[in-house]
């Protein structure tokens, strides 16, 4: 269900003008709605994945800011096609903070939970004795 929520909001978000408030709102709300849905399935795991996601994503937001300030011209500071010219802070929000703390957090949590549930199911199947 979380994947369906995320996919629906992403479709809506990416149908909106690039870097528009409506695009950021759809992707942001959809990402956190998907996390809320995923939390219903395995709350302790989602809590762990959220902590992991923040620890992984916050440093990336700093690297993106450094890339923008240093004009590295790498994937860390290069805006996507169609992004209007923005100042340093607005560009950092648009290509660093917002995507890392919404979309990438949802991907971390939703896909992390999917993998964990698959491994747990596989582990149960392996431990169960074969039917005679």
N, C-alpha and C positions, 0 to 999 in steps of 0.2 A: 504494500500500500504506500509506503514511504517513497518508493521509486516512482510510482504513478503520480504522486503529489509533486515530487521534484520535477519530473518530466513535463507535467502540465504547466507548471509555473515557468519553467525554462522556455517552453514553446511560446508562452505569452510574452515573456521578457524579451526574447530574441526577435519577436515580431515588432517590438517597439523601436523607435529611433535610437541609434547608438548613443550611449552615455546620457540618455535622457533620464529625468527623475522617474518616469513611469517604468523604464527598463530596470533601473536600480531597485525600485520598489517591488516589482514583480519577482525579480530574482532573489532579492533579500528576504521577502516575506515567504516565498516558496521554499527557499532553503531552510529557513527556521521552522516552517510548518512541517516539512519532511522530517526534520530532526525530532520534532514533537511527536509525530506519528511513530517514528522508529523507537522512541523512548517507551512507548506502550508495550513493545515486544520484549525488551530485556533492559530494564532501567539501569542496573549496575554497569552493564557493558557500555551503554550509551554515555553514562557519566565518565567512564574511563576513556572512551573514544573522544569525547569533548575535551577532556584535559589534554590528551595526546594531540588532538587537532590544534588547540591553542598553542601548545608548546612548539609544534611544528610550523604553524602559520605565522605567528607573530614575528619570528626572526626573518621570515621571507618578506614581510611588509617593510622591515628595516632595510633589507638588501635592495628592495625595489626603490625605496627613497634614496639610498646611496647611489643607485644606478641612474636615477633621474638627475640628481644633483651633479654627479660626475660625468653625465652624458656618455655612458658606457656603450650605448648602441647595441645592447644585447636584448634577449627576450625579457630581461628584468625591467627594462625601462622603455621599450618600444611599444607604443600604443597600437591597438588593433586598427585595422582599416576602418575608416569612417569616423574615428574619434576626432571631434573638433579640437582645434588648438586650445590648450588649457594652460593655466599657470602651474607652477611647480606643485603647490599644495592640492589643487583640484585634480591635477593629473595623477598624483600619488593616490588620492582617494579613489579615482575612477579605475586605475589599473592595478592598484596595490591593496589598499585597505578593504574596499568593498568586496572585490572578488575573493580575497583570501579569507575574510571573516564571514562570508555568507556561502557562496557556491562551493568553495573548496572545503569548508567545514562540513557542509551537507554531504559532499562526496565522501569525505573521510568517515563520517558517522554511518551513513546509509550503506555504503559498500563495505565498510568494515564490519558492520553488523551482519550483512548478507554472507560474507565469508565466514564469520564466526558461527553463524547458525548452520551453515553447510558443513563445517568441520565438526560441530557438535553432533549433527545428525549422522554423519559418516562414522564418527566414533561410537555412537550407540549401535549402529548397524554392525560394526566390526565386533563389538563386545557381545552381542546377542548370539547365543548358540544357534547353529543351523538346525532347521526343522528336519525331523527324520522322515 
